[in-house]
Amino acid sequence: MPGEFMTLEEAAKFLNMSQEAVNLIVEKGYARRDADGRLLVRVDEIRDWLHRGIKDFDLSQLDKLERDFGEQTTLIHPLLEPGCIRPALIGKSKAAIIAELVDLLVEHGDVNPKHRNRILAAVIERERMCSTALADGVAIPHPRAPLAGMIKKPRLVMGLSWKGVDFESFDGRPTHVVVLLCTPRLDEHLRILARLSRLLRNPRMRVALCRAKDAKGVVEVFAGFEREVR
């Protein structure tokens, strides 16, 4: 169970991750040894790392996590539906922008409207734990736990602001690219979060996204830059 201690092998099986990827997380301090010297981890602590620690991984570690789940890379641009992209955000505050993106998810992401308030509350609750704004003008808000039963497949909802908005980033800079990430499974969440983080650390890509004239242009930017990192 998520709150119990597991060996690395058990955790890898539970999370659908290779032991090598679990070892990466262990290197960040999420493990302890039992009386027999075995390394043990708790899945809920790994989940908390997902919320706080991704910004501390370097590009090679993100690449390793992203490619952990098989030879076939999960590409971002096929996950982007034009209706789930807002090239010019309307909201002026963090809360308003999150609500704006959740509404786009419900309207264009094949999500039952009855789940709207629960999803919004889950994303806001996660944001209160620690801002999802990374450095360099990027934020990736997401629920604390996967949305099993509320969404059928991974969903991305993107909003852009050339001027920038205050998303309480740890470097104090305005946020220009906001991507709401919702998945039904934890392993999907980790894989997509790692790839998004790796792609959006490219300053040329961030500028190109903000200069995109429409949703189709945003998808084309992602497709073009993803060809560079395969």
N, C-alpha and C positions, 0 to 999 in steps of 0.2 A: 504493500500500500504506500501511497505517496509520503505519508508522515513517518514511515518506519525506515530503519537503516537497512541498506542492501549492499551486497558486494558489488564491485564494478561490473562483473558479468551479469548479475541480476538487474542492475540499473540499466545497462545497455539493452538488455532484452525488453525491459518494461518500457523504455523510451524509444525503442526501435532505432537505436544508434549503435555504431560500432564502439568497441571498447576504446579504440584510439581517440574517438571524439569525446567520450566520457573522461578519458585521461586529460584532455585539454582543459576541461572544466575543473578537474581535480587540481591541476596545476595552479588554478586561481584560488585554491584554499578551501574548496567545498568537499573535504574528506577528512576522515580521522581513522586511527587504527584501533582495532579491538585488542583484547588481551592476547590473542594469538598472532598479532601483527598484521592482520588483514586490513586492507583499506576498505572503509565503508563510506557510503554516501546516502543522503536522503533526497528523494526526488523533489520534495517541496523546496529544498534549498537550491537545487538546480533550477527549478522554475523561477525562484526569486532572482537567481543570477541572470536569467533571460531578461528580467525587467531592468536590471541595474548594470550588468557587466559587459554588455555587447560593445559599448563604446571603448572599453579598455583592450579589446582584441586588436592585434595588428592585422594587416592585409593578408599575410600568409596564414594566420590562424583562422580568419574568416573564410579564406579559400578552402582550408581543410575541413571546416565544419560544413560548408556548403556542399562539398563533394562527398561527404561522408555517406550519403544515402543511396549510393549506386553510381554507375558510370554516366547515366543520363542526367544532365544538369536541368534543374527546374528554372526555366526562363521566366523573367518578369513580364516582358511585354505581352505574351499571350494571356496573362491574367488581368490585363488592363482593359476594361470595357469603356468605350468612349463616354457612355452615360455616367460612369463613375469617376470622371475626371473634370475638375473645375479649374480651367486655366487662370481664372482671376477670382480668388477667394472673396466672399462678401463679408464674412465675419471679421470683427476687429479685435476680439479677445480669444484666448485659448478655449474657453468654454463654448463660445459661439461657433468657432471653427470646428470643434469636435462634433457639435450638434449638426452642423452643416454637412459634414462628411458622413455621419451616421444616417442622416436623411437621404443622402445620395445612395448609400448602401441599400437602404430599404426600398427606395424607388426604382433603382436600376440593377440591384444585385441579387434579385430573386430571393428576397428575404421577406417573410411574412410580417406585415406591419404590426402584428400583435407583439413581436419581439423587440420593437424599436426602443422602448423605454428601458428594457432590461439590458440591451446592448449598450445604450448610452450610459446607463448607470455603471456598467462594468468597466467601460473605458475611462470614465471620470474617476472611479474608485482607484483604478490603476495609476492614473495621473497624479492623484493625491499622494500616493506612496513615494513617487519620485518622478520628476519630469522626464518624458520620453524624448525631449529635445537633445539631439547630439550636437557635436560641434559643427561649425561651418554651415549653419543655416538649415539644418535638416532636423525633422522630428518624425518619429514613427509611432504614433499612439496605437495602443492595442489593449485588449482586455487582459486581465491577470491570468485567466485560464482559457483554454480553447472553448469555442462556442458550439460544442457538440449538441445536436438537436435543433439549433437555431439557424445554422448555415450548412449547406451541403458540400461545399468545396471552398478552397482558399479564396478570399476576396481582398482586393486592394482598392482603396478609394483615395484619390490624390487631389490635393489642392495646392495652388501655386500663388505666390505673392511676390511680385518684383520689388515692392517697397519693403516688405518684411513685416512680421508681426512678433509680438512678445510671447514666446512660448516657454519662458523661464529656462532658457538654455544655460548649461553650466559655464559656458564661456561668455555669457552675457550679451551675445550678439543676436540680432533679429533672425527669425526663422523664415525661410523663403519657400521651402519644399516640405509639405506635410503629407505623409502617407499613412492612412488608417489600414492596419493589418488585422484581419480576422480569419482564423482558421478553425476547423473542427478538430484538429489533432495537434498535439504538442510537437511531434517530430516535423510536421509541415511548417509549423510556426518557426522553429529554429532554423530550418533550411532556408526559408524565404527571408527571414530577418537577417541572416548572415549575408545573403546575396544582395539584398537591398542596401545594407550598410556598406558593403564593399563597393557597389556601383556608385552610390551617392557621395562617397568620399572624393570622387573625381571632380575637381572644381569646374572643368570644362563642361561636364555633363550638367551640373547644377545651373550654370549660366544658360546652356542650351535649352534646358527645360523651361526656365523662366521666360525665355524669348519665344517659345513655341506659341503660335498664333491660335491654335485650337487643340481639341482633344486628340485629333488624329496626329497632329504634329508632336504631341507628347509621346504617343506610342512609338512614333518613328524615331524619336530621340533615344528612347530605351532600346529599341531594336538595333539601332546603329552602334550604340556603346556596348551592348551585350556581345556583338560580334567581335569586339576588341578584347574581351576578357575570357572568351571560351578557351 
